[in-house]
Structures are given as C-alpha cells and as structure tokens.
C-alpha cells in the first residue's frame, strides 16, 4: 500500500511537471486602470491557486476564532487534554458543542 501511494504521488508530480513544461508561453493578465502582468502561464495559474488559498483561509478565520473562543469558555477546558469537564456542571448559556472523532 505504501508503494502504491508513492507511485500515485510520483504520477501526480510528473503530470504537474509536464503541465508546467507545456505551458511556458507568456500570458497577460489585465488589471484595472490599464495595468497588466505578463508572465508564463504556469506562474499565472500558480498565483491564482495561491490567491485562492489565501482568500479561503481568510474567509474561514472568523469561524475559527468564534469556535476557539467558545471552546475556551467551556468549563474545565484547560484542565484536561480532551477538553471534557472533570465534574458535572449545571446548564450554561453556551450553545451545545458537538464533538466529532476523526
């Protein structure tokens, strides 16, 4: 199984490498106010992918902060490694938190 995964990774790498070699022609990206960027197509695709990752991560930050602050307010969150309270507590005004095992 380990060799099959390495073979799959090698196939993906060589496919992307061949894509990069086949797309070395210049591409022009036009921005606002008459500005443009001229670069190899592979760099344009890579920049678009990296920009999408950044925008996606920034879009998820408010949710991460919200869940992190809600978890920090749980009783006994700092006492145990799993975040479960050590003693039963009365009901709180925090919303119910579901725990999913991976």
N, CA, C and O atoms as a GROMACS GRO file, in nm:
protein
  408
    1UNK      N    1   0.082  -0.120   0.000
    1UNK     CA    2   0.000   0.000   0.000
    1UNK      C    3   0.087   0.126   0.000
    1UNK      O    4   0.055   0.225  -0.066
    2UNK      N    5   0.198   0.119   0.077
    2UNK     CA    6   0.287   0.233   0.085
    2UNK      C    7   0.348   0.264  -0.053
    2UNK      O    8   0.362   0.380  -0.091
    3UNK      N    9   0.384   0.159  -0.126
    3UNK     CA   10   0.442   0.179  -0.258
    3UNK      C   11   0.340   0.233  -0.358
    3UNK      O   12   0.374   0.309  -0.448
    4UNK      N   13   0.216   0.194  -0.341
    4UNK     CA   14   0.110   0.243  -0.428
    4UNK      C   15   0.089   0.393  -0.407
    4UNK      O   16   0.068   0.467  -0.503
    5UNK      N   17   0.095   0.438  -0.280
    5UNK     CA   18   0.081   0.581  -0.252
    5UNK      C   19   0.198   0.660  -0.312
    5UNK      O   20   0.179   0.767  -0.368
    6UNK      N   21   0.319   0.606  -0.298
    6UNK     CA   22   0.435   0.675  -0.357
    6UNK      C   23   0.424   0.680  -0.510
    6UNK      O   24   0.460   0.780  -0.572
    7UNK      N   25   0.373   0.574  -0.568
    7UNK     CA   26   0.353   0.572  -0.713
    7UNK      C   27   0.249   0.676  -0.755
    7UNK      O   28   0.265   0.742  -0.857
    8UNK      N   29   0.143   0.689  -0.678
    8UNK     CA   30   0.041   0.789  -0.706
    8UNK      C   31   0.098   0.930  -0.693
    8UNK      O   32   0.073   1.016  -0.778
    9UNK      N   33   0.175   0.954  -0.587
    9UNK     CA   34   0.237   1.086  -0.569
    9UNK      C   35   0.333   1.117  -0.683
    9UNK      O   36   0.336   1.230  -0.732
   10UNK      N   37   0.410   1.019  -0.726
   10UNK     CA   38   0.504   1.040  -0.838
   10UNK      C   39   0.428   1.070  -0.967
   10UNK      O   40   0.470   1.155  -1.045
   11UNK      N   41   0.317   1.001  -0.989
   11UNK     CA   42   0.237   1.025  -1.110
   11UNK      C   43   0.180   1.166  -1.109
   11UNK      O   44   0.179   1.235  -1.211
   12UNK      N   45   0.130   1.211  -0.993
   12UNK     CA   46   0.077   1.347  -0.983
   12UNK      C   47   0.188   1.449  -1.006
   12UNK      O   48   0.167   1.547  -1.077
   13UNK      N   49   0.305   1.426  -0.946
   13UNK     CA   50   0.416   1.519  -0.964
   13UNK      C   51   0.456   1.530  -1.110
   13UNK      O   52   0.470   1.640  -1.163
   14UNK      N   53   0.475   1.417  -1.175
   14UNK     CA   54   0.519   1.422  -1.315
   14UNK      C   55   0.412   1.478  -1.408
   14UNK      O   56   0.444   1.540  -1.509
   15UNK      N   57   0.285   1.458  -1.374
   15UNK     CA   58   0.178   1.519  -1.453
   15UNK      C   59   0.183   1.671  -1.440
   15UNK      O   60   0.170   1.743  -1.540
   16UNK      N   61   0.200   1.720  -1.318
   16UNK     CA   62   0.209   1.866  -1.298
   16UNK      C   63   0.337   1.923  -1.360
   16UNK      O   64   0.336   2.034  -1.413
   17UNK      N   65   0.444   1.846  -1.353
   17UNK     CA   66   0.570   1.891  -1.414
   17UNK      C   67   0.556   1.901  -1.565
   17UNK      O   68   0.603   1.997  -1.626
   18UNK      N   69   0.491   1.802  -1.627
   18UNK     CA   70   0.468   1.806  -1.771
   18UNK      C   71   0.375   1.922  -1.807
   18UNK      O   72   0.394   1.986  -1.910
   19UNK      N   73   0.275   1.950  -1.723
   19UNK     CA   74   0.188   2.065  -1.744
   19UNK      C   75   0.268   2.194  -1.744
   19UNK      O   76   0.248   2.282  -1.828
   20UNK      N   77   0.360   2.206  -1.649
   20UNK     CA   78   0.443   2.326  -1.640
   20UNK      C   79   0.533   2.341  -1.762
   20UNK      O   80   0.551   2.451  -1.814
   21UNK      N   81   0.589   2.231  -1.808
   21UNK     CA   82   0.677   2.238  -1.926
   21UNK      C   83   0.600   2.272  -2.052
   21UNK      O   84   0.652   2.340  -2.141
   22UNK      N   85   0.476   2.226  -2.063
   22UNK     CA   86   0.396   2.250  -2.182
   22UNK      C   87   0.332   2.388  -2.185
   22UNK      O   88   0.282   2.430  -2.289
   23UNK      N   89   0.332   2.459  -2.073
   23UNK     CA   90   0.266   2.589  -2.065
   23UNK      C   91   0.363   2.699  -2.027
   23UNK      O   92   0.342   2.772  -1.931
   24UNK      N   93   0.470   2.710  -2.104
   24UNK     CA   94   0.570   2.813  -2.078
   24UNK      C   95   0.546   2.939  -2.160
   24UNK      O   96   0.622   3.035  -2.150
   25UNK      N   97   0.442   2.941  -2.240
   25UNK     CA   98   0.412   3.060  -2.320
   25UNK      C   99   0.368   3.172  -2.228
   25UNK      O  100   0.313   3.149  -2.120
   26UNK      N  101   0.394   3.293  -2.272
   26UNK     CA  102   0.356   3.408  -2.192
   26UNK      C  103   0.205   3.429  -2.194
   26UNK      O  104   0.139   3.411  -2.296
   27UNK      N  105   0.155   3.467  -2.079
   27UNK     CA  106   0.014   3.503  -2.066
   27UNK      C  107   0.009   3.643  -2.007
   27UNK      O  108   0.093   3.681  -1.926
   28UNK      N  109  -0.089   3.719  -2.048
   28UNK     CA  110  -0.105   3.855  -1.998
   28UNK      C  111  -0.233   3.863  -1.916
   28UNK      O  112  -0.341   3.827  -1.963
   29UNK      N  113  -0.217   3.910  -1.793
   29UNK     CA  114  -0.332   3.931  -1.705
   29UNK      C  115  -0.355   4.081  -1.696
   29UNK      O  116  -0.266   4.155  -1.656
   30UNK      N  117  -0.473   4.125  -1.734
   30UNK     CA  118  -0.506   4.268  -1.734
   30UNK      C  119  -0.579   4.304  -1.606
   30UNK      O  120  -0.679   4.242  -1.571
   31UNK      N  121  -0.528   4.405  -1.536
   31UNK     CA  122  -0.589   4.455  -1.414
   31UNK      C  123  -0.662   4.585  -1.445
   31UNK      O  124  -0.680   4.621  -1.561
   32UNK      N  125  -0.703   4.655  -1.340
   32UNK     CA  126  -0.772   4.782  -1.357
   32UNK      C  127  -0.674   4.892  -1.394
   32UNK      O  128  -0.554   4.879  -1.374
   33UNK      N  129  -0.727   5.000  -1.448
   33UNK     CA  130  -0.653   5.122  -1.484
   33UNK      C  131  -0.540   5.095  -1.584
   33UNK      O  132  -0.437   5.163  -1.580
   34UNK      N  133  -0.558   4.999  -1.670
   34UNK     CA  134  -0.463   4.976  -1.778
   34UNK      C  135  -0.337   4.903  -1.737
   34UNK      O  136  -0.245   4.892  -1.818
   35UNK      N  137  -0.328   4.854  -1.615
   35UNK     CA  138  -0.210   4.779  -1.575
   35UNK      C  139  -0.224   4.634  -1.616
   35UNK      O  140  -0.335   4.581  -1.626
   36UNK      N  141  -0.112   4.571  -1.641
   36UNK     CA  142  -0.114   4.432  -1.681
   36UNK      C  143   0.009   4.361  -1.625
   36UNK      O  144   0.108   4.424  -1.586
   37UNK      N  145   0.001   4.229  -1.622
   37UNK     CA  146   0.112   4.146  -1.576
   37UNK      C  147   0.136   4.040  -1.682
   37UNK      O  148   0.044   3.967  -1.720
   38UNK      N  149   0.257   4.032  -1.729
   38UNK     CA  150   0.294   3.936  -1.832
   38UNK      C  151   0.390   3.835  -1.770
   38UNK      O  152   0.497   3.872  -1.721
   39UNK      N  153   0.351   3.708  -1.771
   39UNK     CA  154   0.431   3.602  -1.709
   39UNK      C  155   0.398   3.470  -1.777
   39UNK      O  156   0.299   3.460  -1.849
   40UNK      N  157   0.481   3.368  -1.755
   40UNK     CA  158   0.446   3.236  -1.808
   40UNK      C  159   0.314   3.187  -1.751
   40UNK      O  160   0.280   3.215  -1.636
   41UNK      N  161   0.241   3.114  -1.832
   41UNK     CA  162   0.107   3.068  -1.792
   41UNK      C  163   0.111   2.988  -1.663
   41UNK      O  164   0.020   2.998  -1.581
   42UNK      N  165   0.215   2.909  -1.644
   42UNK     CA  166   0.226   2.828  -1.523
   42UNK      C  167   0.233   2.917  -1.399
   42UNK      O  168   0.174   2.882  -1.296
   43UNK      N  169   0.302   3.028  -1.406
   43UNK     CA  170   0.308   3.120  -1.291
   43UNK      C  171   0.174   3.188  -1.267
   43UNK      O  172   0.136   3.213  -1.152
   44UNK      N  173   0.103   3.217  -1.373
   44UNK     CA  174  -0.029   3.278  -1.358
   44UNK      C  175  -0.124   3.180  -1.288
   44UNK      O  176  -0.198   3.220  -1.198
   45UNK      N  177  -0.122   3.054  -1.328
   45UNK     CA  178  -0.207   2.953  -1.265
   45UNK      C  179  -0.167   2.932  -1.120
   45UNK      O  180  -0.253   2.920  -1.033
   46UNK      N  181  -0.036   2.927  -1.093
   46UNK     CA  182   0.012   2.910  -0.956
   46UNK      C  183  -0.027   3.028  -0.868
   46UNK      O  184  -0.066   3.010  -0.753
   47UNK      N  185  -0.017   3.149  -0.922
   47UNK     CA  186  -0.056   3.269  -0.846
   47UNK      C  187  -0.206   3.268  -0.817
   47UNK      O  188  -0.248   3.306  -0.708
   48UNK      N  189  -0.287   3.225  -0.913
   48UNK     CA  190  -0.431   3.218  -0.891
   48UNK      C  191  -0.464   3.114  -0.784
   48UNK      O  192  -0.552   3.136  -0.701
   49UNK      N  193  -0.395   3.002  -0.787
   49UNK     CA  194  -0.417   2.898  -0.686
   49UNK      C  195  -0.378   2.948  -0.547
   49UNK      O  196  -0.452   2.929  -0.451
   50UNK      N  197  -0.260   3.012  -0.537
   50UNK     CA  198  -0.215   3.065  -0.408
   50UNK      C  199  -0.309   3.174  -0.357
   50UNK      O  200  -0.339   3.180  -0.238
   51UNK      N  201  -0.356   3.259  -0.447
   51UNK     CA  202  -0.451   3.362  -0.408
   51UNK      C  203  -0.581   3.302  -0.357
   51UNK      O  204  -0.640   3.354  -0.262
   52UNK      N  205  -0.627   3.196  -0.419
   52UNK     CA  206  -0.748   3.128  -0.374
   52UNK      C  207  -0.731   3.066  -0.236
   52UNK      O  208  -0.823   3.069  -0.154
   53UNK      N  209  -0.612   3.010  -0.210
   53UNK     CA  210  -0.585   2.956  -0.077
   53UNK      C  211  -0.588   3.065   0.029
   53UNK      O  212  -0.645   3.046   0.137
   54UNK      N  213  -0.528   3.179  -0.001
   54UNK     CA  214  -0.523   3.290   0.095
   54UNK      C  215  -0.664   3.343   0.121
   54UNK      O  216  -0.703   3.363   0.236
   55UNK      N  217  -0.740   3.365   0.016
   55UNK     CA  218  -0.877   3.416   0.032
   55UNK      C  219  -0.963   3.315   0.110
   55UNK      O  220  -1.043   3.355   0.194
   56UNK      N  221  -0.948   3.187   0.082
   56UNK     CA  222  -1.024   3.085   0.154
   56UNK      C  223  -0.988   3.080   0.301
   56UNK      O  224  -1.076   3.068   0.386
   57UNK      N  225  -0.858   3.088   0.332
   57UNK     CA  226  -0.816   3.085   0.473
   57UNK      C  227  -0.864   3.210   0.546
   57UNK      O  228  -0.909   3.201   0.660
   58UNK      N  229  -0.856   3.325   0.482
   58UNK     CA  230  -0.904   3.448   0.545
   58UNK      C  231  -1.055   3.444   0.566
   58UNK      O  232  -1.106   3.500   0.664
   59UNK      N  233  -1.127   3.381   0.476
   59UNK     CA  234  -1.271   3.369   0.491
   59UNK      C  235  -1.310   3.276   0.606
   59UNK      O  236  -1.419   3.289   0.661
   60UNK      N  237  -1.223   3.183   0.641
   60UNK     CA  238  -1.253   3.090   0.749
   60UNK      C  239  -1.208   3.141   0.886
   60UNK      O  240  -1.248   3.085   0.988
   61UNK      N  241  -1.126   3.245   0.891
   61UNK     CA  242  -1.075   3.295   1.018
   61UNK      C  243  -1.182   3.334   1.119
   61UNK      O  244  -1.170   3.297   1.236
   62UNK      N  245  -1.287   3.408   1.080
   62UNK     CA  246  -1.389   3.443   1.181
   62UNK      C  247  -1.453   3.320   1.245
   62UNK      O  248  -1.478   3.320   1.365
   63UNK      N  249  -1.478   3.218   1.168
   63UNK     CA  250  -1.536   3.095   1.224
   63UNK      C  251  -1.440   3.025   1.318
   63UNK      O  252  -1.480   2.975   1.423
   64UNK      N  253  -1.312   3.022   1.282
   64UNK     CA  254  -1.212   2.961   1.370
   64UNK      C  255  -1.205   3.036   1.502
   64UNK      O  256  -1.202   2.974   1.608
   65UNK      N  257  -1.202   3.169   1.496
   65UNK     CA  258  -1.195   3.249   1.619
   65UNK      C  259  -1.318   3.228   1.705
   65UNK      O  260  -1.309   3.218   1.828
   66UNK      N  261  -1.434   3.220   1.642
   66UNK     CA  262  -1.558   3.201   1.716
   66UNK      C  263  -1.557   3.067   1.790
   66UNK      O  264  -1.591   3.060   1.908
   67UNK      N  265  -1.518   2.961   1.720
   67UNK     CA  266  -1.515   2.829   1.782
   67UNK      C  267  -1.406   2.819   1.888
   67UNK      O  268  -1.424   2.752   1.990
   68UNK      N  269  -1.295   2.884   1.863
   68UNK     CA  270  -1.186   2.883   1.961
   68UNK      C  271  -1.227   2.954   2.090
   68UNK      O  272  -1.198   2.906   2.199
   69UNK      N  273  -1.293   3.069   2.078
   69UNK     CA  274  -1.336   3.141   2.197
   69UNK      C  275  -1.448   3.065   2.269
   69UNK      O  276  -1.453   3.067   2.392
   70UNK      N  277  -1.536   2.999   2.194
   70UNK     CA  278  -1.642   2.920   2.258
   70UNK      C  279  -1.582   2.800   2.332
   70UNK      O  280  -1.629   2.764   2.439
   71UNK      N  281  -1.480   2.739   2.274
   71UNK     CA  282  -1.415   2.625   2.341
   71UNK      C  283  -1.337   2.670   2.463
   71UNK      O  284  -1.328   2.596   2.561
   72UNK      N  285  -1.281   2.790   2.459
   72UNK     CA  286  -1.206   2.840   2.574
   72UNK      C  287  -1.298   2.873   2.690
   72UNK      O  288  -1.255   2.870   2.805
   73UNK      N  289  -1.425   2.904   2.662
   73UNK     CA  290  -1.520   2.938   2.767
   73UNK      C  291  -1.586   2.816   2.830
   73UNK      O  292  -1.657   2.828   2.929
   74UNK      N  293  -1.563   2.698   2.773
   74UNK     CA  294  -1.622   2.577   2.830
   74UNK      C  295  -1.560   2.549   2.966
   74UNK      O  296  -1.440   2.567   2.984
   75UNK      N  297  -1.640   2.506   3.062
   75UNK     CA  298  -1.584   2.477   3.194
   75UNK      C  299  -1.490   2.357   3.188
   75UNK      O  300  -1.524   2.254   3.130
   76UNK      N  301  -1.373   2.371   3.248
   76UNK     CA  302  -1.276   2.262   3.253
   76UNK      C  303  -1.203   2.239   3.124
   76UNK      O  304  -1.140   2.134   3.107
   77UNK      N  305  -1.208   2.334   3.030
   77UNK     CA  306  -1.141   2.314   2.902
   77UNK      C  307  -0.991   2.310   2.917
   77UNK      O  308  -0.923   2.240   2.841
   78UNK      N  309  -0.936   2.382   3.013
   78UNK     CA  310  -0.791   2.385   3.032
   78UNK      C  311  -0.745   2.276   3.127
   78UNK      O  312  -0.625   2.251   3.137
   79UNK      N  313  -0.838   2.209   3.199
   79UNK     CA  314  -0.799   2.110   3.299
   79UNK      C  315  -0.760   1.977   3.238
   79UNK      O  316  -0.671   1.910   3.290
   80UNK      N  317  -0.825   1.937   3.129
   80UNK     CA  318  -0.799   1.807   3.070
   80UNK      C  319  -0.752   1.824   2.927
   80UNK      O  320  -0.775   1.926   2.863
   81UNK      N  321  -0.684   1.720   2.878
   81UNK     CA  322  -0.632   1.726   2.741
   81UNK      C  323  -0.745   1.719   2.639
   81UNK      O  324  -0.736   1.781   2.534
   82UNK      N  325  -0.850   1.644   2.669
   82UNK     CA  326  -0.959   1.627   2.574
   82UNK      C  327  -1.057   1.740   2.574
   82UNK      O  328  -1.142   1.747   2.485
   83UNK      N  329  -1.050   1.829   2.671
   83UNK     CA  330  -1.142   1.940   2.676
   83UNK      C  331  -1.273   1.907   2.744
   83UNK      O  332  -1.363   1.992   2.748
   84UNK      N  333  -1.288   1.785   2.798
   84UNK     CA  334  -1.412   1.747   2.864
   84UNK      C  335  -1.407   1.792   3.010
   84UNK      O  336  -1.302   1.783   3.073
   85UNK      N  337  -1.516   1.840   3.063
   85UNK     CA  338  -1.517   1.882   3.203
   85UNK      C  339  -1.494   1.763   3.296
   85UNK      O  340  -1.536   1.651   3.267
   86UNK      N  341  -1.426   1.789   3.408
   86UNK     CA  342  -1.395   1.681   3.501
   86UNK      C  343  -1.513   1.653   3.594
   86UNK      O  344  -1.529   1.540   3.640
   87UNK      N  345  -1.594   1.752   3.622
   87UNK     CA  346  -1.710   1.732   3.708
   87UNK      C  347  -1.835   1.778   3.635
   87UNK      O  348  -1.828   1.869   3.552
   88UNK      N  349  -1.948   1.717   3.664
   88UNK     CA  350  -2.072   1.762   3.600
   88UNK      C  351  -2.106   1.903   3.646
   88UNK      O  352  -2.092   1.936   3.764
   89UNK      N  353  -2.150   1.984   3.554
   89UNK     CA  354  -2.184   2.123   3.586
   89UNK      C  355  -2.329   2.148   3.552
   89UNK      O  356  -2.393   2.070   3.482
   90UNK      N  357  -2.379   2.259   3.603
   90UNK     CA  358  -2.516   2.299   3.573
   90UNK      C  359  -2.521   2.349   3.428
   90UNK      O  360  -2.418   2.368   3.365
   91UNK      N  361  -2.640   2.369   3.379
   91UNK     CA  362  -2.655   2.415   3.241
   91UNK      C  363  -2.597   2.556   3.227
   91UNK      O  364  -2.606   2.638   3.318
   92UNK      N  365  -2.537   2.581   3.113
   92UNK     CA  366  -2.478   2.712   3.084
   92UNK      C  367  -2.552   2.774   2.969
   92UNK      O  368  -2.633   2.709   2.902
   93UNK      N  369  -2.526   2.901   2.945
   93UNK     CA  370  -2.591   2.968   2.833
   93UNK      C  371  -2.513   2.951   2.703
   93UNK      O  372  -2.549   3.012   2.602
   94UNK      N  373  -2.408   2.870   2.702
   94UNK     CA  374  -2.334   2.846   2.579
   94UNK      C  375  -2.410   2.746   2.493
   94UNK      O  376  -2.478   2.658   2.546
   95UNK      N  377  -2.398   2.758   2.363
   95UNK     CA  378  -2.464   2.660   2.277
   95UNK      C  379  -2.400   2.524   2.294
   95UNK      O  380  -2.283   2.512   2.333
   96UNK      N  381  -2.476   2.420   2.264
   96UNK     CA  382  -2.424   2.284   2.274
   96UNK      C  383  -2.312   2.264   2.172
   96UNK      O  384  -2.324   2.306   2.057
   97UNK      N  385  -2.205   2.201   2.215
   97UNK     CA  386  -2.090   2.176   2.129
   97UNK      C  387  -2.086   2.028   2.098
   97UNK      O  388  -2.083   1.945   2.189
   98UNK      N  389  -2.085   1.997   1.972
   98UNK     CA  390  -2.076   1.856   1.930
   98UNK      C  391  -1.930   1.818   1.916
   98UNK      O  392  -1.848   1.898   1.869
   99UNK      N  393  -1.898   1.698   1.956
   99UNK     CA  394  -1.763   1.650   1.940
   99UNK      C  395  -1.765   1.539   1.835
   99UNK      O  396  -1.842   1.444   1.845
  100UNK      N  397  -1.679   1.553   1.736
  100UNK     CA  398  -1.670   1.456   1.629
  100UNK      C  399  -1.533   1.391   1.636
  100UNK      O  400  -1.432   1.461   1.638
  101UNK      N  401  -1.526   1.263   1.639
  101UNK     CA  402  -1.398   1.192   1.639
  101UNK      C  403  -1.354   1.167   1.496
  101UNK      O  404  -1.434   1.131   1.409
  102UNK      N  405  -1.226   1.186   1.473
  102UNK     CA  406  -1.172   1.161   1.340
  102UNK      C  407  -1.086   1.039   1.340
  102UNK      O  408  -1.031   1.002   1.237
   0.00000   0.00000   0.00000
